[in-house]
């Protein structure tokens, strides 16, 4: 039996369909999503909830001439399917396949921006509107933003500017958590049928012109009429905030009623002013388990469609789990420890702490800048805030780290989860820049644990310091060591050494070269040393522990003994840990040292499984060993 989805290769094809076909198409799109995401993993709940919305947008507007911006973009799977990518959808999030987010290099005419961070769409959309005005090309711009992303500071800055500029722009608020209103009743639908009707808007404009022509009392009469209208809308419609910001507000409307949305969108096309349309959707719509547990399927790995159960779960303790257990333990011991995150309670492992110490835990929503500023206030007030935010998202609070925390020398602990390559989420989510953007900040200690056990020791150390501390750690658990690498660890001893500021850990002594690794790459360094031993190369292996302050005594000792240094890090080389080693050698005027740095290149890394990306960028033990033998040991 033929499917409607197979006939839709572009929005132009979609617009040829009858309205009665659209609910069937929505069902087929959901089936396609489930079939793919159950195998590849991905952002399922948000995308399931936005299927009808994506259909209505592309059916109502002249895309790609009219431009659609999906804020964050993790709800855009239906958009991808409707814009010519259905045939490739099974490659979602795979190396060389479709991105899990809008991607300008994948479909530039439909994906205007590569995105993956929240609260940006209204700003970039307004820029497009202004460019269109300058060109006088008449293109429309539609920004789709979720209720959580709307809380971000950048979104409100943009709303303020749009309202001030009075530019024609459509903002669609996709409210899937009922955070603004629960009213999706008949009265609301009736009001929207009235106020989105072209006849209503023509009458409104005519009344304004007539009132303004009345001598002496025209403006007063017009103002009184507007106040009456606003008063009624304030009583009946929960959108006066947006009206006061300069938008015409319409909603809330049912985000799963395609025909209703199409009617509203088409009725509003001719309005020459900022418009905000409030739609209510259900996160996880159409799949029982994601409707019941939307947070679990927000970003999911592969799962069994029939049961909703994950296909596999890591048997070893992850870094995030280690953080969650240790911060809970420390929270019991010290009532001055407070937890702060930005809409990532479960993702950062803060759930146990939040449940047991609710008065000392603060989830600020998608507002990273505020999270850091809030933490500065908590620290000044005598508390020890621990801020857990993914590395890629903490980039958004760079100024607050410098100005509000480090300049003030406040004891805030930054825990940067997902530092390094995150895998299938791709360039917007890889946490590869944090070493470079933290290590040059005065007053900030920057460190990285080699394994989950060391993370626990470092976290206990961090909350005892009277200055800012940043600790980075990767997604998931450490890979299983080979037998040879395990023997090296066994000789070193399994007990984690106490942490001392700026002091590294020697895991293995050797005479031919030194391999200095930071964080997640220490286990890789041990594997490299095991392979080199078979090639009769005896390497010292150092767990650097600290990016800053760097262990100068250790470096001086190594430079005096073996003259060859290799550094390994899971981050960009430019400005990274290896650069810090080179800077130390230059500053101390140490001559005759050969340094080879291993890390990631100066480019945005594509999506793919972590092991695939390590292989592609020559960060596997075998690849590193080959380069050492070819370039260092000559």
C-alpha positions, -999 to 999 in steps of 0.1 A, spaced: 0 0 0 14 34 -10 22 60 16 16 97 14 50 104 29 66 88 -2 50 114 -24 63 144 -4 98 153 -15 94 191 -9 70 216 7 57 222 -28 46 185 -29 30 189 6 10 219 -6 -6 198 -33 -22 175 -7 -58 179 6 -64 189 42 -79 155 49 -46 139 39 -25 157 65 -35 137 96 -25 106 77 8 121 67 14 131 104 9 95 114 33 82 88 60 108 98 57 96 134 61 60 123 92 70 103 107 88 133 101 59 157 115 34 132 147 54 128 153 68 163 147 34 179 179 23 161 200 55 160 189 73 192 180 110 191 157 137 203 124 119 200 99 136 224 103 171 211 101 160 174 71 138 180 53 168 195 60 191 166 49 170 137 16 188 129 32 221 136 59 214 109 33 203 85 11 234 91 41 258 86 53 243 54 17 240 41 8 276 49 40 295 40 59 296 7 90 278 19 119 279 12 113 314 -1 97 322 33 123 313 59 116 290 90 140 290 119 137 262 145 151 273 179 175 247 193 164 225 164 159 192 183 122 193 174 129 195 136 128 159 125 95 163 107 109 195 91 137 174 77 114 147 64 92 173 46 121 191 30 135 164 8 154 143 33 129 115 40 149 91 18 180 97 40 163 98 73 175 64 84 211 78 84 201 103 112 230 111 135 253 86 118 288 95 106 283 109 71 245 109 75 218 135 84 225 157 114 202 155 144 198 193 142 192 219 114 224 221 94 232 248 68 256 224 50 229 197 47 200 218 33 210 255 33 178 266 16 157 251 43 181 251 73 192 287 72 214 283 103 232 253 118 218 254 154 217 234 186 217 260 213 186 277 225 170 311 224 187 323 192 160 321 166 142 355 172 175 374 170 187 357 138 152 359 124 150 396 130 183 400 112 168 381 82 137 404 83 159 435 82 179 421 53 147 413 35 135 448 40 167 463 26 164 440 -4 126 447 -7 121 410 -16 89 405 6 101 372 22 85 362 55 104 349 85 89 325 110 108 317 142 96 286 161 107 287 198 98 265 227 85 277 261 117 267 278 139 284 252 118 315 254 130 320 290 166 325 278 179 361 281 188 363 244 152 355 234 138 384 255 164 408 242 152 399 207 115 402 216 122 436 230 139 447 197 113 431 174 85 449 193 105 482 192 113 479 155 77 469 146 91 447 118 69 421 103 79 389 118 61 358 130 71 341 162 55 307 169 57 298 206 56 260 208 44 254 244 47 217 252 49 220 290 19 242 296 41 267 314 22 298 303 -14 286 303 -36 255 304 -64 271 285 -70 253 252 -108 255 253 -137 264 230 -137 300 241 -100 304 232 -106 288 198 -136 311 192 -116 342 201 -89 332 177 -114 326 149 -125 362 154 -91 380 159 -73 361 131 -101 367 106 -91 391 78 -124 410 82 -117 416 119 -83 431 112 -96 453 84 -124 466 107 -98 472 134 -77 492 110 -107 511 96 -119 520 131 -84 533 140 -83 556 110 -119 569 116 -112 576 153 -80 594 146 -98 617 121 -122 630 148 -111 666 156 -99 672 192 -111 639 207 -97 615 180 -66 603 198 -84 601 231 -112 580 216 -86 558 198 -67 553 230 -99 545 250 -108 519 223 -74 503 225 -75 502 263 -109 485 262 -96 460 237 -65 453 258 -86 450 290 -108 424 274 -78 405 260 -61 407 294 -92 392 310 -97 364 284 -63 358 267 -30 350 285 -8 370 261 -7 405 273 30 402 281 37 399 244 12 426 235 30 450 259 63 441 241 48 452 208 35 419 194 0 410 183 -7 378 203 -29 350 190 -36 319 210 -34 295 226 -44 272 197 -42 234 195 -8 225 180 -21 191 169 -50 205 149 -34 210 116 -64 225 99 -69 251 126 -32 261 125 -33 264 88 -64 287 90 -47 309 116 -13 311 97 -30 320 64 -52 346 80 -22 363 95 0 364 65 -11 399 54 -5 415 88 24 440 86 35 439 123 52 416 148 30 385 155 33 359 182 12 327 178 10 305 209 4 268 201 0 241 227 16 207 219 22 175 238 58 164 241 61 128 229 28 129 210 18 96 193 41 72 212 28 58 245 61 56 263 74 91 253 40 106 262 43 90 297 80 97 301 89 126 278 121 134 297 135 99 291 129 102 254 140 138 251 175 125 241 174 88 239 197 60 228 184 31 208 153 14 223 128 -14 217 97 2 201 73 -24 217 84 -19 252 102 15 252 132 -1 270 167 10 261 185 -16 240 216 -14 262 229 5 291 266 10 301 276 -15 327 304 6 340 300 37 361 298 69 340 315 101 349 280 117 353 269 90 377 301 94 397 294 132 400 258 125 410 268 101 438 296 123 451 277 156 451 249 139 470 274 126 496 291 160 499 257 176 502 249 155 533 282 164 549 281 201 542 249 222 544 267 251 527 270 232 494 243 243 469 236 229 434 229 249 403 221 238 368 204 251 336 175 227 327 198 197 330 189 180 364 189 144 351 215 150 324 241 163 348 234 137 375 220 163 399 186 144 404 195 128 437 209 160 452 178 180 440 154 155 455 171 154 489 181 190 492 155 210 474 161 242 493 198 242 482 192 233 446 184 257 418 174 248 382 173 281 364 160 268 331 179 275 299 197 305 313 234 297 316 245 333 322 220 336 350 231 303 365 267 316 369 256 350 381 233 334 407 261 312 418 283 342 423 257 357 446 254 324 465 291 323 470 293 358 482 265 349 506 286 322 522 276 291 502 296 268 480 277 266 447 285 237 424 274 245 389 269 215 366 264 225 329 275 208 297 307 222 283 292 234 251 264 253 270 288 269 295 303 288 266 272 310 268 282 322 302 318 331 294 316 367 305 299 358 338 327 333 346 352 360 341 334 391 355 310 377 382 331 348 395 368 349 387 374 386 390 357 384 424 377 353 434 345 335 445 345 298 454 323 286 427 328 250 413 321 245 376 315 209 366 317 207 328 299 175 318 301 163 282 336 178 278 352 165 246 335 146 218 298 139 226 292 118 195 260 119 175 248 154 185 276 169 165 293 203 162 268 223 183 273 199 212 309 188 212 326 202 243 360 207 227 367 244 234 365 245 272 402 240 280 411 269 256 384 292 270 391 285 307 428 280 311 438 317 305 413 331 331 430 345 362 422 330 396 406 298 380 419 263 388 412 240 358 414 202 362 402 170 346 399 135 362 412 104 344 383 82 356 351 84 377 369 75 409 393 104 405 364 127 397 350 120 432 383 128 448 386 160 427 351 171 435 358 168 473 390 188 467 371 215 447 345 223 473 372 229 498 390 256 478 385 293 485 387 303 448 370 293 416 375 258 403 365 242 369 365 204 364 358 189 330 349 153 323 335 134 293 303 118 284 298 81 293 323 57 309 359 49 302 365 23 275 376 -11 287 414 -13 289 434 -40 272 452 -66 293 486 -49 287 472 -15 298 455 -30 328 489 -45 339 504 -10 338 476 4 359 480 -26 383 517 -18 389 508 18 395 482 9 421 445 13 420 442 38 448 436 73 437 463 96 450 453 127 470 448 158 450 472 187 455 469 220 437 489 219 405 504 185 410 503 157 384 504 119 389 531 96 375 514 64 364 545 48 347 582 57 346 601 54 314 634 66 298 627 72 261 599 98 261 571 112 283 534 110 274 515 137 293 477 133 291 448 152 306 415 138 318 398 112 296 429 107 275 450 93 303 437 58 297 446 63 260 481 73 270 485 41 290 473 21 260 499 39 238 526 31 263 517 -6 263 519 -7 225 552 12 225 567 -13 250 563 -40 223 583 -17 200 610 -14 227 601 22 235 598 28 272 575 58 279 568 77 311 530 82 314 518 113 333 482 121 344 485 159 343 453 164 365 456 202 363 454 223 331 462 253 353 482 257 374 504 234 354 529 212 371 561 230 364 583 208 386 571 177 367 578 193 333 613 205 343 621 170 355 609 154 322 627 180 301 659 172 320 656 134 315 641 123 282 639 154 258 608 140 241 573 150 251 539 139 238 507 156 250 472 141 245 439 159 251 403 156 241 399 191 229 411 216 203 449 219 201 448 257 196 451 271 231 447 237 247 467 217 272 495 210 248 498 247 241 502 252 279 531 228 279 548 246 250 543 279 267 559 267 298 590 254 280 593 287 261 588 308 293 615 287 311 638 289 281 643 252 280 662 241 249 664 209 229 629 195 237 608 179 210 571 182 216 543 165 197 507 174 205 477 152 199 442 166 200 414 178 177 420 202 148 409 238 144 375 230 129 340 221 139 338 183 143 309 165 126 285 141 142 292 104 146 299 78 172 327 87 196 349 58 186 344 67 149 354 103 155 385 92 175 395 70 146 389 97 120 410 123 139 438 99 148 432 98 185 432 60 189 461 43 207 473 27 174 471 59 154 490 79 181 516 52 184 522 52 146 528 90 146 551 87 177 573 61 159 573 81 127 578 116 140 590 116 176 613 85 179 635 94 149 
